[in-house]
Amino acid sequence: MSKAASENQNRVILKPVITYKTTQAAQNKCYCFYVSRLSNKYQIAEEFEKLFNAKVLRVNTVADRTKKKRSKKGYSQRADGKKAYIYSDTELDIFPKLEA
């Protein structure tokens, strides 16, 4: 396995969740990310501090269950996911700004 592939597998924070709700929450220094299903709050906080050089106040995690999808061949289901709401002490420019 290549070095880049092994680093990609060890990632805890996968990508930001960009919706209207999370963009509003970002104004209050709360950021939402998809994270690895096997990660815990301590690992999420540690990686967030490394990536963004910001202190983490608290982390809330939510198990993201998926719906069954129907196709010609029957039912299928995507893999379950996990989201983390991370409260930070500094404001970051991750999410777009909302116009009032």
N, C-alpha and C positions, 0 to 999 in steps of 0.2 A: 504494500500500500504506500502511496506517495505521501510526502510530508504534508502537502496541502490538503489531501483527502483526510488524513488523520486529524489535522487541526479542525477541519470542518465538522467532524463527528463529535468533537469534544466541546463544541459551542453550547452554551447554556441559553443565551439570548439569541433568538433566531431572526426576528424582524419586528418592526413596530406595527401596531394596530392603528391604522389611520381611518377614523370615522368621525362623524360630527361630535359624538359624545366624548371621545378621547381627546379631540382637539380642544374642546371646551375645558376638559379636565387639565390639560397641559398649561392652561393659564393659571391654575392653582398649584403648579409644580407637581402634578401627578401624571406619570407617563405609563402607557400600556404597551406591553410587548408580548408576542408569542414566544414561549420558552419551551425548552425540552421537557417532555412529560416526566422524565426521571429526575429532574433537578428539584432541589429544595430551596427554601427562602434564603438560606445563608449563601448558597452558591450563586443565586440570582443577584443578591446584593453585592457580593464580592466582584462579580463580573461587571456589573453596572458601574461600580466605583472605578474599576480598571479602564473601562471603555470611555467614560465621560468625565473622569476626574471630579466627581461630585459626591458629596456625602449622602448616604441613604438614610432616611428617617424610619421608614417602615416598608414592608412588602406584603401585599395581599395577593394570593393566588386563587385562580378559578379553573376548575376542570371544564373543558370545552367539549361537550359531547356532540357527536355528529348525528345527522339524520340518515335514515336509510334512503337510498336513491333507487328508483325503479328504472330498468332498462329492458331491452328486448330479451336479454338472457336471464332475467330475474332481478333479484334485489342485490345491491352491493352497498358497501358502507366504507366511507373514508376513515382514515385513522383518527383516533381521538387526539385532541390537542390540549394545551394548557396556556392560560394567559396570566400575566403578572402585572399588577398595578403597583408601580414603584413611586413612592413619595420621596422627593429630594429636597434639599435645602437651597439649591441654586436653580435658576431658570435656564433651560437649555433650548436651543433652536432646532429641535428635532421635527416638530410638527408645524404645519403652516398656521399663520395667524388668521383669526376670524375677523371679518369686518363687522363692525357694530351697526 
